[in-house]
């Protein structure tokens, strides 16, 4: 990475961090500020149980620690009637599943955010989070680079700086629904099972939005973002795959080589894994496992969230997912759920996708 690229990395990270810090500073992280973090201590985090929260919503508990947390969040934020708010720090805490106290069967060091990241391909590729945001926010985007000039001890150089624009981000509501049995809610493993199920559903849905969201009610995904590069995938081979690497390498948007990766469908991965790099050799274009391999020295991952016959290559660390407010839960056991002894759990999560450098990506379409 050259100095200009590193300088841009630092500027974007500093500006993005300042957006989040300013939001938290205005709202206040404790007391009656408008953040979804309650500043819970480690013992409180160990006490927090999503199962007890669900039982409270079902009317089986009329008070308790989870109820108190929900009430505190209602003082700070707008929480719709019937919804139950889960504090952000509880979702992030590894103490939430400590292997003792609340959930004696769950492994230590597990949290909702950990489970979400494990289930999200985009997060594993390097997409970053901006959490606990409030109102609409503006994230910086680089427009031009600074220019380098040579000078003599007596000469002078005109000032030249990188110029930045802004990307507006507004909350979009993601909805995930899971079903659990009344019997499960009585078991010690319920917290882990419920939260891992919701985390997986949300991760898959948000991944789809990051990749190919159409805008409007949902985020605008990378594939539909104006300014990303394009390439034809007809008879995709060695030259085409290297060409997209060159496109990104030539662009000023290349920021973090370690976050560069190809993302495609399992079908495309299968095609490339069975295609030779050069005639007369047995070296495939896609090397390694089908779900996670390597193409010409760069990580290659497959996901069912990608559109068919399509591949996306770029620097995933230039993409942010903004998160607004707490995770909101509702329960329902009406209709067939009541007859089957099931409880429906609906999770609402407000997010948006923020690609800060569209030129850091190339999409390859029509792959054959």
Secondary structure as the mmCIF struct_conf table of DSSP 4:
data_model
#
loop_
_struct_conf.conf_type_id
_struct_conf.id
_struct_conf.beg_label_comp_id
_struct_conf.beg_label_asym_id
_struct_conf.beg_label_seq_id
_struct_conf.end_label_comp_id
_struct_conf.end_label_asym_id
_struct_conf.end_label_seq_id
HELX_RH_AL_P HELX_RH_AL_P1 UNK A 3 UNK A 27
BEND BEND1 UNK A 29 UNK A 30
TURN_TY1_P TURN_TY1_P1 UNK A 31 UNK A 32
BEND BEND2 UNK A 34 UNK A 34
BEND BEND3 UNK A 36 UNK A 36
HELX_RH_AL_P HELX_RH_AL_P2 UNK A 42 UNK A 47
HELX_RH_AL_P HELX_RH_AL_P3 UNK A 50 UNK A 57
TURN_TY1_P TURN_TY1_P2 UNK A 58 UNK A 59
BEND BEND4 UNK A 60 UNK A 60
BEND BEND5 UNK A 62 UNK A 62
BEND BEND6 UNK A 64 UNK A 64
HELX_RH_AL_P HELX_RH_AL_P4 UNK A 65 UNK A 76
BEND BEND7 UNK A 77 UNK A 77
TURN_TY1_P TURN_TY1_P3 UNK A 81 UNK A 82
STRN STRN1 UNK A 84 UNK A 86
HELX_RH_AL_P HELX_RH_AL_P5 UNK A 88 UNK A 92
HELX_RH_3T_P HELX_RH_3T_P1 UNK A 94 UNK A 96
STRN STRN2 UNK A 97 UNK A 97
BEND BEND8 UNK A 99 UNK A 100
TURN_TY1_P TURN_TY1_P4 UNK A 101 UNK A 102
TURN_TY1_P TURN_TY1_P5 UNK A 104 UNK A 105
BEND BEND9 UNK A 106 UNK A 106
HELX_LH_PP_P HELX_LH_PP_P1 UNK A 107 UNK A 107
BEND BEND10 UNK A 108 UNK A 109
STRN STRN3 UNK A 110 UNK A 110
HELX_RH_AL_P HELX_RH_AL_P6 UNK A 112 UNK A 119
HELX_RH_AL_P HELX_RH_AL_P7 UNK A 121 UNK A 125
TURN_TY1_P TURN_TY1_P6 UNK A 126 UNK A 126
STRN STRN4 UNK A 128 UNK A 133
BEND BEND11 UNK A 135 UNK A 135
STRN STRN5 UNK A 137 UNK A 144
HELX_LH_PP_P HELX_LH_PP_P2 UNK A 145 UNK A 148
TURN_TY1_P TURN_TY1_P7 UNK A 153 UNK A 154
STRN STRN6 UNK A 163 UNK A 169
STRN STRN7 UNK A 172 UNK A 181
TURN_TY1_P TURN_TY1_P8 UNK A 182 UNK A 183
HELX_RH_3T_P HELX_RH_3T_P2 UNK A 184 UNK A 186
BEND BEND12 UNK A 187 UNK A 187
TURN_TY1_P TURN_TY1_P9 UNK A 188 UNK A 189
HELX_RH_AL_P HELX_RH_AL_P8 UNK A 190 UNK A 212
STRN STRN8 UNK A 214 UNK A 214
BEND BEND13 UNK A 215 UNK A 215
TURN_TY1_P TURN_TY1_P10 UNK A 216 UNK A 217
BEND BEND14 UNK A 218 UNK A 218
HELX_LH_PP_P HELX_LH_PP_P3 UNK A 219 UNK A 219
STRN STRN9 UNK A 220 UNK A 220
HELX_LH_PP_P HELX_LH_PP_P4 UNK A 221 UNK A 221
HELX_RH_3T_P HELX_RH_3T_P3 UNK A 222 UNK A 224
BEND BEND15 UNK A 225 UNK A 225
TURN_TY1_P TURN_TY1_P11 UNK A 226 UNK A 227
STRN STRN10 UNK A 229 UNK A 232
TURN_TY1_P TURN_TY1_P12 UNK A 234 UNK A 235
HELX_RH_AL_P HELX_RH_AL_P9 UNK A 238 UNK A 250
BEND BEND16 UNK A 251 UNK A 251
TURN_TY1_P TURN_TY1_P13 UNK A 252 UNK A 253
HELX_RH_3T_P HELX_RH_3T_P4 UNK A 257 UNK A 259
STRN STRN11 UNK A 260 UNK A 264
HELX_RH_AL_P HELX_RH_AL_P10 UNK A 266 UNK A 273
TURN_TY1_P TURN_TY1_P14 UNK A 274 UNK A 274
BEND BEND17 UNK A 275 UNK A 275
STRN STRN12 UNK A 276 UNK A 276
BEND BEND18 UNK A 277 UNK A 278
TURN_TY1_P TURN_TY1_P15 UNK A 279 UNK A 280
STRN STRN13 UNK A 284 UNK A 284
BEND BEND19 UNK A 285 UNK A 286
STRN STRN14 UNK A 287 UNK A 288
BEND BEND20 UNK A 290 UNK A 291
STRN STRN15 UNK A 292 UNK A 295
TURN_TY1_P TURN_TY1_P16 UNK A 296 UNK A 297
STRN STRN16 UNK A 298 UNK A 302
TURN_TY1_P TURN_TY1_P17 UNK A 304 UNK A 305
BEND BEND21 UNK A 306 UNK A 306
HELX_LH_PP_P HELX_LH_PP_P5 UNK A 307 UNK A 307
TURN_TY1_P TURN_TY1_P18 UNK A 308 UNK A 309
STRN STRN17 UNK A 311 UNK A 315
HELX_RH_3T_P HELX_RH_3T_P5 UNK A 316 UNK A 318
STRN STRN18 UNK A 319 UNK A 332
TURN_TY1_P TURN_TY1_P19 UNK A 335 UNK A 335
HELX_RH_AL_P HELX_RH_AL_P11 UNK A 336 UNK A 340
TURN_TY1_P TURN_TY1_P20 UNK A 341 UNK A 341
STRN STRN19 UNK A 342 UNK A 355
BEND BEND22 UNK A 356 UNK A 356
HELX_RH_3T_P HELX_RH_3T_P6 UNK A 358 UNK A 360
STRN STRN20 UNK A 361 UNK A 365
BEND BEND23 UNK A 366 UNK A 366
#
